[in-house]
Amino acid sequence: MRSEVQVKLEERCIVQMATPRPRKKSNIGVLEILTDGVETSGLERFYTTVFGRQYYSIMPQVIAAWCRRSGHRVSYATYYGQARPESLLPDDLDVVFVASFSKSSALAYALAKLFRARGVITVLGGPHGRSFPDDAQRYFDIVVVDCDQSSINDIASGKCDVGSIITCGRKAFRIPPLAERYNDIRTASCYFGRSFRLSIVSLLTSTGCPYSCDFCTDWNNPYSLRDTGDLQADLEFAAQRFPGRLIAFHDPNFGVNFDNTLSVLENLSPEKRNPYIVESSLSILKPKRIQRLAATNCVYLAPGIESWEDYGSKAGTSGRTGNEKFSKVVEHFELLGQHLPGLQANFLIGSDADHSEESINLTKEFILRFPNVFPVLNFPIAFGGTPMRESLRQQDRLLPLSPIFYSNPVITHIPKSYDPIALVSHMIDLMELTASRKLFVRRMRASISHTTRIVFSLLTLKLTSYLPELREFSTLLKADRTFLNFHEGRESSIPEYYHWRLDRRLGRLAPLIPRSERQTVLC
């Protein structure tokens, strides 16, 4: 049975097709935005140039491959702060596809205006288009919630009306083989035309997700395993053309169909197994499976713990919360550390299920206990189309912020178990602990691989560059009563701080998003 959120999304995401016109060959641009502005600090710019650029996505490359199959001329680029983003694609485009997260949506909107001024048809896809199609429609000619090859061909050939919101019902589709994405992967991941230790090849073993976490935009995206023959062909191609390169599997939960997926990796001879990194659920990672991951050259694993009081099905701790869940998770990570040279743990700080000090203290204890595990700490974000956002709306806890402000630091709703000052203070404490010199030394001395040490160093650098902004946010909450009132739901006007931060991020492009357009909250 469909949920209310899903029904609402389907009602507003109706494909409005134009009267059929003859297909034409177009000049297509595909641009993925990987950073949230054109003005960044020196440390942040260094991080995005060295490592952040490797977070490129698969779907923009899939779009490029589909368009090339139809005979269109395609230019592909990723933007991570290296140049003027509008200069990364040719001037004579007919259509530009832009992929963006919500944190970079303001930059995407500004670029849409620049491309439109050139007479280019603008199309937005990616997580922001899926989460906030109505808001994005103000700036883009076409917004894609989800797609398949046919719908992309219609857009590229000029068969979709301006003003369309495209959805295909999240049907499974066939990923173009790695060979078709070869040049785009080199564009995205190589440094000065050459690959290095941190250059990543992105792959998928599945699409969708079997879980329904209320905060996740994939909560209602049906899980579908990729054809094992296609996967094996990609792995063999990677071994031949990208020998020794890191493969990053972008599955939200790698190995849900564990035996089928691992058997493909095991069919490769050991010398053909590229090192690979995955994000997976602890519930999947049984002892024998961990050994199989290690044997097939898994070098980095990132499970989601999320909260000590919730999301137990993913962590393999159903029915356990607090100290009980902690003990079970600790036991699991101790086992993982015996077999895998790189580990990460993902946390949500401030979920509704958290019980204030207890959850924070358990997270601190986990961080101190495992210097070989890098903790990634995030506030829950109320992304559009999720059960979490709908629940917050019904409870009147959703703050009146346009999604263009959803770039850290930001709190998108009124917390349930913490006041805003306490929540931000807890996050600062956890991040300062994670980035502390003492823990960094322990981390570098831990039994981890050399590549993992490089990754941990870069992640620590990113954290160090972000902490001043978070401390600034905390100071405002304590010193500015109007700012605090907004985050407690007592004021509705967007605080000046958010405008200032947006102007600073966009730099010379800030006038393209005037304040009169920032007040609109459509979703």
C-alpha positions as CSV (number, residue, x, y, z in Angstrom):
1,M,0.0,0.0,0.0
2,R,1.4,3.4,-0.9
3,S,2.1,5.9,1.8
4,E,0.7,9.4,1.8
5,V,4.1,10.8,1.0
6,Q,4.5,8.6,-2.0
7,V,1.0,9.5,-3.3
8,K,1.6,13.2,-3.0
9,L,4.9,12.9,-4.8
10,E,3.3,10.9,-7.7
11,E,0.5,13.4,-7.9
12,R,2.8,16.4,-8.5
13,C,5.4,14.6,-10.6
14,I,3.4,14.1,-13.7
15,V,5.1,14.0,-17.1
16,Q,3.7,16.7,-19.3
17,M,4.7,15.6,-22.8
18,A,4.6,17.9,-25.7
19,T,2.9,17.2,-29.0
20,P,5.3,14.8,-30.7
21,R,8.0,16.5,-32.7
22,P,10.6,14.9,-35.0
23,R,13.7,13.7,-33.1
24,K,16.8,15.8,-33.6
25,K,20.4,15.4,-32.7
26,S,21.5,17.9,-30.0
27,N,24.6,19.3,-28.3
28,I,24.3,18.0,-24.8
29,G,26.1,19.1,-21.6
30,V,26.1,17.0,-18.4
31,L,27.4,18.8,-15.3
32,E,27.6,17.4,-11.8
33,I,28.1,19.9,-9.0
34,L,30.2,18.4,-6.1
35,T,30.7,21.5,-3.9
36,D,28.2,24.1,-2.6
37,G,29.7,27.3,-3.9
38,V,32.3,29.1,-5.9
39,E,33.9,30.7,-2.9
40,T,35.6,28.3,-0.5
41,S,38.3,28.4,2.1
42,G,41.8,27.3,1.2
43,L,41.5,24.1,3.3
44,E,38.2,23.2,1.7
45,R,39.4,23.9,-1.8
46,F,42.4,21.6,-1.2
47,Y,40.2,18.9,0.1
48,T,37.7,19.0,-2.8
49,T,40.6,19.1,-5.3
50,V,42.4,16.2,-3.8
51,F,39.6,14.0,-2.6
52,G,36.1,15.6,-2.7
53,R,36.1,15.3,-6.5
54,Q,36.2,11.5,-6.2
55,Y,32.6,11.6,-4.8
56,Y,31.3,11.9,-8.4
57,S,28.0,10.0,-9.1
58,I,27.2,7.3,-11.5
59,M,23.8,8.6,-12.9
60,P,25.2,11.7,-14.6
61,Q,27.6,9.4,-16.5
62,V,24.7,7.1,-17.3
63,I,22.8,10.1,-18.7
64,A,25.8,11.0,-20.9
65,A,26.0,7.4,-22.1
66,W,22.3,7.2,-23.0
67,C,22.5,10.5,-24.9
68,R,25.6,9.3,-26.9
69,R,23.7,6.1,-27.8
70,S,21.1,8.3,-29.5
71,G,23.7,10.1,-31.6
72,H,23.9,13.3,-29.6
73,R,27.2,15.1,-29.1
74,V,27.8,15.0,-25.3
75,S,30.2,17.0,-23.1
76,Y,30.6,15.8,-19.5
77,A,32.2,17.6,-16.5
78,T,32.2,17.7,-12.7
79,Y,32.6,20.9,-10.7
80,Y,34.5,20.7,-7.5
81,G,35.8,24.3,-7.3
82,Q,38.5,24.1,-10.0
83,A,37.2,26.8,-12.4
84,R,34.2,28.9,-13.3
85,P,31.5,26.2,-13.4
86,E,29.8,27.7,-16.4
87,S,33.0,27.5,-18.4
88,L,33.4,23.7,-18.0
89,L,31.0,23.0,-20.9
90,P,30.9,24.3,-24.5
91,D,29.0,27.5,-25.4
92,D,26.9,26.0,-28.1
93,L,24.8,23.6,-26.0
94,D,21.1,22.8,-26.8
95,V,20.4,21.1,-23.5
96,V,22.3,20.9,-20.2
97,F,21.7,18.3,-17.6
98,V,22.7,19.4,-14.1
99,A,23.0,17.0,-11.2
100,S,23.0,18.5,-7.7
101,F,22.6,17.7,-4.1
102,S,20.4,20.1,-2.0
103,K,23.5,21.6,-0.4
104,S,24.6,22.8,-3.8
105,S,21.1,23.7,-5.1
106,A,21.7,27.5,-4.9
107,L,24.7,27.2,-7.2
108,A,22.7,25.0,-9.5
109,Y,19.9,27.6,-9.6
110,A,22.3,30.4,-10.4
111,L,23.9,28.3,-13.2
112,A,20.5,27.5,-14.6
113,K,19.9,31.3,-15.1
114,L,23.3,31.6,-16.9
115,F,22.6,28.7,-19.2
116,R,19.0,29.9,-19.9
117,A,20.4,33.3,-20.9
118,R,22.4,31.5,-23.6
119,G,19.2,29.9,-24.9
120,V,20.0,26.4,-23.4
121,I,17.2,24.1,-22.2
122,T,18.1,23.4,-18.6
123,V,17.4,20.1,-16.9
124,L,17.9,19.3,-13.2
125,G,18.4,15.8,-11.8
126,G,20.1,14.2,-8.9
127,P,19.1,14.1,-5.2
128,H,17.8,17.7,-5.2
129,G,15.5,17.2,-8.2
130,R,14.1,14.1,-6.5
131,S,13.6,15.8,-3.2
132,F,12.4,19.3,-4.2
133,P,11.0,19.2,-7.8
134,D,8.5,22.0,-7.2
135,D,11.2,24.4,-5.9
136,A,13.6,23.5,-8.6
137,Q,11.0,24.1,-11.3
138,R,11.3,27.8,-10.6
139,Y,14.7,27.8,-12.2
140,F,15.0,24.8,-14.5
141,D,13.0,24.1,-17.6
142,I,12.6,20.5,-16.8
143,V,13.1,18.6,-13.5
144,V,13.8,14.9,-13.3
145,V,12.6,13.0,-10.2
146,D,13.5,9.6,-11.7
147,C,14.2,8.5,-15.2
148,D,15.0,5.7,-17.7
149,Q,16.7,5.8,-21.1
150,S,13.5,6.5,-23.0
151,S,12.6,9.6,-20.9
152,I,16.2,11.0,-21.2
153,N,16.1,10.5,-25.0
154,D,12.8,12.4,-25.1
155,I,14.3,15.3,-23.2
156,A,17.5,15.4,-25.3
157,S,15.5,15.3,-28.5
158,G,13.3,18.2,-27.5
159,K,10.1,16.1,-27.0
160,C,9.3,17.4,-23.5
161,D,7.6,20.6,-22.7
162,V,9.2,23.4,-20.7
163,G,7.8,23.1,-17.2
164,S,7.7,19.3,-17.1
165,I,8.5,17.3,-14.0
166,I,9.6,13.8,-15.2
167,T,9.0,10.6,-13.3
168,C,9.1,7.0,-14.4
169,G,8.0,5.4,-11.1
170,R,11.4,4.4,-10.1
171,K,11.6,1.4,-12.4
172,A,14.7,-0.7,-12.5
173,F,16.9,0.1,-15.5
174,R,20.1,-1.4,-17.1
175,I,23.3,0.5,-16.2
176,P,25.5,1.2,-19.3
177,P,28.7,-0.9,-19.1
178,L,31.9,0.6,-17.6
179,A,33.4,0.6,-21.1
180,E,30.8,3.3,-22.2
181,R,31.7,5.4,-19.2
182,Y,35.5,5.0,-19.5
183,N,36.3,8.6,-20.8
184,D,33.9,10.2,-18.3
185,I,35.5,8.3,-15.4
186,R,38.9,9.6,-16.5
187,T,37.5,13.1,-16.7
188,A,36.0,12.8,-13.2
189,S,38.7,10.9,-11.3
190,C,42.1,11.6,-12.9
191,Y,44.6,14.2,-11.8
192,F,46.2,16.1,-14.8
193,G,45.2,13.2,-17.0
194,R,46.7,10.5,-14.8
195,S,45.2,8.2,-12.1
196,F,46.7,8.1,-8.6
197,R,46.1,6.1,-5.4
198,L,42.9,8.0,-4.6
199,S,41.4,7.9,-8.1
200,I,38.2,6.0,-7.9
201,V,36.1,3.9,-10.4
202,S,32.4,4.0,-9.5
203,L,30.2,1.0,-9.9
204,L,26.8,-0.4,-8.9
205,T,25.8,-4.0,-8.0
206,S,22.1,-2.9,-7.5
207,T,19.7,-0.1,-7.6
208,G,17.3,1.1,-5.0
209,C,17.3,0.0,-1.3
210,P,15.4,-2.6,0.7
211,Y,15.2,-0.5,3.8
212,S,12.8,2.4,4.5
213,C,14.8,4.7,6.9
214,D,12.5,7.8,7.4
215,F,15.3,10.3,6.7
216,C,16.5,8.7,3.4
217,T,15.5,9.8,-0.1
218,D,15.8,6.2,-1.2
219,W,13.2,5.0,1.4
220,N,10.7,4.1,-1.4
221,N,13.1,3.2,-4.2
222,P,12.5,-0.5,-4.9
223,Y,15.6,-2.7,-4.6
224,S,16.8,-4.5,-7.8
225,L,19.9,-6.6,-8.2
226,R,22.0,-5.8,-11.3
227,D,22.5,-8.4,-13.9
228,T,25.5,-10.5,-12.7
229,G,26.8,-10.8,-16.3
230,D,26.9,-7.0,-16.6
231,L,28.7,-6.7,-13.2
232,Q,31.3,-9.3,-14.1
233,A,32.0,-7.6,-17.4
234,D,32.5,-4.3,-15.6
235,L,34.9,-5.9,-13.1
236,E,36.9,-7.5,-15.8
237,F,37.1,-4.2,-17.7
238,A,38.2,-2.4,-14.6
239,A,40.9,-5.0,-14.0
240,Q,42.2,-4.5,-17.5
241,R,41.8,-0.7,-18.0
242,F,42.1,0.5,-14.4
243,P,44.4,-2.0,-12.8
244,G,44.9,-1.5,-9.0
245,R,42.4,1.4,-9.0
246,L,39.9,1.7,-6.1
247,I,36.4,0.7,-7.0
248,A,33.7,2.4,-5.1
249,F,30.3,0.6,-5.1
250,H,27.6,3.2,-4.8
251,D,24.9,0.9,-3.6
252,P,23.1,2.4,-0.6
253,N,23.4,-1.1,0.9
254,F,26.0,-3.2,-0.8
255,G,25.5,-7.0,-0.6
256,V,21.8,-7.2,0.3
257,N,21.8,-10.2,-2.1
258,F,25.2,-11.1,-0.7
259,D,25.9,-14.6,-2.2
260,N,25.0,-13.6,-5.8
261,T,27.1,-10.4,-5.6
262,L,30.2,-11.9,-3.9
263,S,30.2,-14.9,-6.2
264,V,30.8,-12.5,-9.1
265,L,33.8,-11.0,-7.3
266,E,35.0,-14.5,-6.4
267,N,34.8,-15.6,-10.0
268,L,37.7,-13.2,-10.8
269,S,41.2,-14.5,-10.4
270,P,42.9,-12.8,-7.4
271,E,45.2,-10.8,-9.6
272,K,42.2,-9.2,-11.3
273,R,40.5,-8.1,-8.1
274,N,40.7,-4.4,-7.8
275,P,40.6,-3.1,-4.2
276,Y,37.1,-1.9,-3.4
277,I,35.1,0.1,-0.9
278,V,31.4,-0.3,0.1
279,E,28.7,1.0,2.3
280,S,26.7,-1.7,3.9
281,S,24.4,-2.6,6.8
282,L,25.8,-4.4,9.8
283,S,22.9,-6.8,9.7
284,I,24.3,-8.2,6.4
285,L,27.9,-8.6,7.7
286,K,27.9,-12.0,9.3
287,P,31.4,-13.5,10.3
288,K,31.8,-15.7,7.2
289,R,30.7,-12.9,4.9
290,I,33.3,-10.5,6.4
291,Q,36.0,-13.1,5.6
292,R,34.7,-13.2,2.0
293,L,34.8,-9.5,1.7
294,A,38.4,-9.5,2.9
295,A,39.3,-12.3,0.5
296,T,37.9,-10.4,-2.5
297,N,40.0,-7.3,-1.7
298,C,37.5,-5.1,0.2
299,V,39.7,-2.4,1.7
300,Y,37.2,0.1,3.2
301,L,33.7,-0.5,4.7
302,A,31.3,2.2,5.9
303,P,28.3,0.8,7.9
304,G,25.6,3.0,9.2
305,I,25.0,3.0,13.0
306,E,22.8,6.1,12.7
307,S,21.4,6.2,16.3
308,W,21.9,4.2,19.5
309,E,18.1,4.3,20.0
310,D,16.8,3.6,16.5
311,Y,17.4,2.0,13.1
312,G,18.2,-1.4,14.7
313,S,17.2,-3.5,11.7
314,K,20.1,-2.1,9.6
315,A,22.6,-2.5,12.5
316,G,21.5,-6.1,13.2
317,T,20.4,-5.0,16.7
318,S,16.6,-5.2,16.4
319,G,15.0,-4.8,19.8
320,R,18.2,-3.5,21.4
321,T,18.7,0.2,22.2
322,G,21.2,2.2,24.3
323,N,23.9,0.2,26.0
324,E,22.5,-3.1,24.6
325,K,22.9,-1.9,21.0
326,F,26.2,-0.3,21.8
327,S,27.6,-3.6,23.1
328,K,26.4,-5.5,20.1
329,V,27.8,-2.9,17.7
330,V,31.2,-2.8,19.5
331,E,31.5,-6.6,19.2
332,H,30.7,-6.3,15.4
333,F,33.3,-3.6,14.8
334,E,35.9,-5.5,16.7
335,L,35.3,-8.4,14.3
336,L,35.4,-6.1,11.2
337,G,38.7,-4.6,12.4
338,Q,40.3,-8.1,12.4
339,H,39.7,-8.5,8.6
340,L,39.4,-5.1,6.9
341,P,42.0,-2.4,6.8
342,G,39.6,0.6,6.6
343,L,36.4,1.3,8.5
344,Q,34.0,4.1,8.8
345,A,30.9,4.5,11.0
346,N,28.0,6.8,10.0
347,F,26.0,8.6,12.8
348,L,22.9,10.9,12.9
349,I,23.3,13.3,15.8
350,G,19.9,14.6,17.1
351,S,17.4,12.1,15.7
352,D,14.0,12.0,17.5
353,A,14.8,8.7,19.1
354,D,18.0,9.9,20.9
355,H,17.9,10.3,24.6
356,S,20.0,13.4,25.1
357,E,23.2,12.8,27.1
358,E,23.2,9.0,26.9
359,S,23.3,8.9,23.1
360,I,26.1,11.5,23.0
361,N,28.2,9.7,25.6
362,L,27.8,6.4,23.8
363,T,29.0,8.0,20.6
364,K,32.0,9.5,22.4
365,E,32.9,6.1,23.9
366,F,32.7,4.5,20.5
367,I,35.0,7.1,18.9
368,L,37.6,6.7,21.7
369,R,37.4,2.9,21.6
370,F,38.0,2.6,17.8
371,P,40.7,4.9,16.5
372,N,40.8,2.6,13.4
373,V,37.2,3.7,12.6
374,F,36.5,7.1,11.2
375,P,33.1,8.5,12.5
376,V,31.1,10.6,10.0
377,L,28.7,12.8,12.0
378,N,25.6,14.5,10.6
379,F,22.5,16.3,11.7
380,P,19.3,14.7,10.3
381,I,18.1,16.8,7.3
382,A,14.4,16.9,6.4
383,F,14.8,16.2,2.7
384,G,11.7,16.5,0.5
385,G,9.6,13.4,-0.2
386,T,10.7,11.5,2.9
387,P,8.5,10.3,5.8
388,M,10.6,12.3,8.2
389,R,9.8,15.6,6.5
390,E,6.1,14.8,6.3
391,S,6.0,13.8,10.0
392,L,7.8,17.1,10.9
393,R,5.3,19.0,8.8
394,Q,2.4,17.4,10.6
395,Q,4.0,18.2,14.0
396,D,4.6,21.8,13.0
397,R,8.4,21.3,13.6
398,L,9.6,22.0,10.1
399,L,11.5,25.3,10.0
400,P,10.5,27.7,7.2
401,L,13.8,27.5,5.3
402,S,14.0,27.2,1.6
403,P,16.1,24.1,0.6
404,I,18.7,26.4,-1.0
405,F,19.9,26.9,2.6
406,Y,20.4,23.2,3.3
407,S,24.1,23.4,3.4
408,N,26.0,22.7,6.6
409,P,25.8,24.1,9.2
410,V,22.0,24.0,9.2
411,I,19.3,22.5,11.4
412,T,16.1,22.0,9.3
413,H,13.6,21.4,12.1
414,I,13.0,21.8,15.8
415,P,14.8,19.0,17.6
416,K,12.7,16.8,19.9
417,S,15.2,15.6,22.5
418,Y,17.6,18.6,22.6
419,D,17.3,22.4,22.5
420,P,19.2,23.8,19.5
421,I,22.1,25.2,21.6
422,A,22.7,21.8,23.3
423,L,22.5,19.9,20.0
424,V,25.1,22.1,18.3
425,S,27.3,22.0,21.4
426,H,27.2,18.2,21.4
427,M,28.1,18.1,17.7
428,I,31.0,20.4,18.3
429,D,32.3,18.2,21.1
430,L,32.1,15.1,19.0
431,M,33.8,16.7,16.0
432,E,36.5,18.2,18.2
433,L,37.1,14.8,19.7
434,T,37.3,13.2,16.2
435,A,39.7,15.8,14.9
436,S,41.8,16.0,18.1
437,R,45.6,15.7,17.8
438,K,45.7,12.9,20.4
439,L,43.1,10.8,18.5
440,F,44.7,11.6,15.1
441,V,48.1,10.1,16.4
442,R,46.3,7.0,17.7
443,R,44.5,6.7,14.3
444,M,47.8,6.9,12.4
445,R,49.3,4.2,14.6
446,A,46.3,1.9,14.3
447,S,46.5,-1.3,12.2
448,I,45.1,0.3,9.0
449,S,46.4,0.5,5.4
450,H,48.5,3.3,4.0
451,T,45.6,4.3,1.7
452,T,43.3,4.4,4.7
453,R,45.7,6.7,6.6
454,I,45.6,9.1,3.6
455,V,41.8,9.0,3.6
456,F,41.6,9.5,7.4
457,S,44.0,12.4,7.1
458,L,41.9,14.1,4.4
459,L,38.6,13.5,6.3
460,T,40.2,15.1,9.4
461,L,41.3,18.0,7.3
462,K,37.7,18.5,6.1
463,L,36.5,18.3,9.7
464,T,39.0,20.9,10.8
465,S,38.0,23.3,8.1
466,Y,34.3,22.9,9.0
467,L,34.6,23.3,12.8
468,P,35.0,27.1,12.7
469,E,31.7,27.5,10.9
470,L,29.9,25.2,13.4
471,R,31.4,27.2,16.3
472,E,30.2,30.4,14.6
473,F,26.7,28.9,14.3
474,S,26.8,27.9,18.0
475,T,27.9,31.4,19.1
476,L,25.0,33.0,17.2
477,L,22.5,30.7,18.9
478,K,23.8,31.8,22.3
479,A,24.2,35.5,21.6
480,D,21.4,36.3,19.1
481,R,17.9,35.8,20.6
482,T,16.2,36.2,17.2
483,F,18.4,33.5,15.8
484,L,17.6,31.1,18.6
485,N,13.9,32.0,18.4
486,F,13.9,31.0,14.7
487,H,15.4,27.6,15.5
488,E,12.9,27.1,18.4
489,G,10.0,27.9,16.0
490,R,9.1,31.3,17.5
491,E,10.2,33.4,14.5
492,S,9.4,32.8,10.9
493,S,11.7,35.2,9.1
494,I,14.8,33.7,7.7
495,P,17.8,34.9,9.8
496,E,20.3,37.2,8.2
497,Y,23.0,34.6,8.9
498,Y,21.6,32.3,6.2
499,H,21.5,35.0,3.6
500,W,25.1,36.0,4.5
501,R,26.4,32.5,4.2
502,L,24.6,32.0,0.9
503,D,26.0,35.2,-0.5
504,R,29.5,34.2,0.7
505,R,29.2,30.7,-1.0
506,L,27.9,32.0,-4.3
507,G,30.3,35.0,-4.5
508,R,29.9,36.7,-7.9
509,L,26.9,34.6,-8.6
510,A,24.9,35.7,-5.5
511,P,22.9,38.4,-7.4
512,L,21.4,35.7,-9.5
513,I,19.5,34.5,-6.5
514,P,17.9,37.7,-5.1
515,R,16.4,37.7,-1.6
516,S,12.9,38.0,-3.0
517,E,13.4,34.4,-4.4
518,R,14.9,33.0,-1.2
519,Q,11.8,33.4,0.9
520,T,9.7,31.0,-1.1
521,V,9.1,27.7,0.6
522,L,7.1,25.4,-1.8
523,C,7.7,22.0,-0.4
